[in-house]
Amino acid sequence: QVQLVESGGGLVQPGGSLRLSCAASGSVFSGNVMGWFRQAPGNGRDLVASISDDGYTKYADSVKGRFTISRDNAKNTVYLQMNYLKPEDTAVYYCNAVHLSMRGSWGQGTQVTVSS
């Protein structure tokens, strides 16, 4: 069954903003540290932001100060607010549990393209 559905990507100019959403099944979301990952062409899938069940957040240095992760535990949804976007943020963005043993099947991801 579908466990993770990402949405909200698109084409945006440098300096612009996007808000990504991820609807997750309870088995993946509840009580787990959730993260946003991204994969650019030719690269691996990297964790860019994470949030614990009680709201503790961590960010990769490349996005610190520009991206904000949040979650709605009542809706099993995690968000990523992305501001001051740069061309190097271009990638497919995915969400999933951070810890390997808690992960669900990867969703289709959502494409973010930053270009003028």
SETORTOR-407059 format. One record per residue (C-alpha): residue in three letters; x, y, z. Coordinates in Angstrom, 1 decimal, padded with zeros to 4 digits. Layout:
> ALA, X, Y, Z
...
END
This chain:
> GLN, 000.0, 000.0, 000.0
> VAL, 001.1, 003.6, -000.5
> GLN, 002.8, 004.9, 002.6
> LEU, 004.3, 008.2, 001.6
> VAL, 002.9, 010.8, -000.8
> GLU, 004.9, 013.9, -001.5
> SER, 003.6, 017.1, -003.2
> GLY, 004.2, 020.8, -003.6
> GLY, 007.2, 020.8, -005.9
> GLY, 007.5, 022.9, -009.1
> LEU, 009.6, 025.3, -011.0
> VAL, 010.7, 028.5, -009.1
> GLN, 013.2, 031.2, -009.8
> PRO, 016.3, 031.7, -007.6
> GLY, 015.3, 033.4, -004.4
> GLY, 011.8, 032.0, -004.5
> SER, 009.9, 029.8, -002.1
> LEU, 008.1, 026.5, -002.1
> ARG, 006.3, 024.5, 000.5
> LEU, 006.4, 020.7, 000.3
> SER, 004.0, 018.4, 002.0
> CYS, 004.2, 014.7, 002.7
> ALA, 001.2, 012.6, 003.8
> ALA, 002.4, 009.4, 005.5
> SER, 000.8, 006.3, 006.8
> GLY, 000.6, 006.0, 010.6
> SER, 003.0, 003.0, 010.6
> VAL, 005.8, 005.2, 009.2
> PHE, 004.9, 008.5, 010.8
> SER, 003.7, 007.9, 014.4
> GLY, 006.3, 008.4, 017.0
> ASN, 009.2, 008.4, 014.5
> VAL, 011.8, 011.0, 013.5
> MET, 010.7, 012.1, 010.0
> GLY, 013.0, 013.6, 007.4
> TRP, 013.1, 015.2, 004.0
> PHE, 015.6, 013.8, 001.6
> ARG, 016.7, 015.0, -001.8
> GLN, 018.3, 013.4, -004.8
> ALA, 019.9, 015.4, -007.6
> PRO, 020.7, 013.7, -011.0
> GLY, 023.8, 011.6, -010.5
> ASN, 023.9, 011.9, -006.8
> GLY, 022.8, 009.9, -003.8
> ARG, 019.7, 010.5, -001.7
> ASP, 020.7, 013.0, 001.1
> LEU, 018.9, 013.9, 004.3
> VAL, 018.4, 017.7, 004.4
> ALA, 016.1, 018.1, 007.4
> SER, 014.6, 016.0, 010.2
> ILE, 012.0, 016.5, 012.9
> SER, 011.3, 014.3, 016.0
> ASP, 007.9, 013.5, 017.2
> ASP, 008.2, 016.3, 019.8
> GLY, 009.4, 018.9, 017.3
> TYR, 013.2, 018.8, 017.6
> THR, 014.7, 019.8, 014.3
> LYS, 018.0, 019.3, 012.5
> TYR, 019.2, 020.6, 009.2
> ALA, 022.0, 020.0, 006.8
> ASP, 024.4, 022.9, 006.6
> SER, 023.5, 023.6, 003.0
> VAL, 019.9, 024.5, 003.9
> LYS, 020.2, 025.8, 007.4
> GLY, 018.5, 029.2, 007.8
> ARG, 016.6, 028.8, 004.5
> PHE, 014.5, 025.6, 005.0
> THR, 012.0, 024.9, 007.9
> ILE, 010.7, 021.4, 008.6
> SER, 007.4, 021.0, 010.6
> ARG, 004.9, 018.2, 011.2
> ASP, 001.2, 017.9, 012.1
> ASN, 000.9, 014.7, 014.2
> ALA, -002.9, 014.8, 013.9
> LYS, -002.7, 014.6, 010.1
> ASN, 000.4, 012.3, 009.8
> THR, 001.9, 015.0, 007.6
> VAL, 005.3, 016.6, 007.4
> TYR, 006.1, 019.8, 005.7
> LEU, 009.2, 021.6, 004.3
> GLN, 009.1, 025.3, 003.8
> MET, 011.9, 026.3, 001.4
> ASN, 012.9, 029.9, 001.1
> TYR, 015.7, 031.7, -000.7
> LEU, 015.9, 028.8, -003.1
> LYS, 019.1, 028.3, -005.1
> PRO, 019.8, 026.4, -008.3
> GLU, 021.7, 023.8, -006.3
> ASP, 018.5, 023.0, -004.5
> THR, 017.2, 021.4, -007.7
> ALA, 016.4, 017.8, -006.9
> VAL, 013.6, 015.3, -006.4
> TYR, 012.5, 015.6, -002.7
> TYR, 011.3, 012.6, -000.7
> CYS, 010.1, 012.1, 002.9
> ASN, 010.5, 009.1, 005.0
> ALA, 011.4, 008.0, 008.5
> VAL, 015.0, 008.8, 009.3
> HIS, 015.8, 005.6, 011.1
> LEU, 016.3, 002.7, 008.6
> SER, 014.3, 000.2, 010.7
> MET, 011.3, 002.5, 010.6
> ARG, 011.2, 003.4, 007.0
> GLY, 008.4, 002.8, 004.6
> SER, 008.5, 002.3, 000.9
> TRP, 009.7, 005.4, -000.8
> GLY, 007.1, 007.5, -002.5
> GLN, 007.4, 009.0, -006.0
> GLY, 008.9, 012.2, -004.7
> THR, 008.3, 015.7, -005.8
> GLN, 010.5, 017.6, -008.3
> VAL, 011.9, 020.9, -007.3
> THR, 013.6, 022.9, -010.1
> VAL, 015.2, 026.3, -009.3
> SER, 016.0, 028.1, -012.5
> SER, 015.7, 031.5, -014.1
END
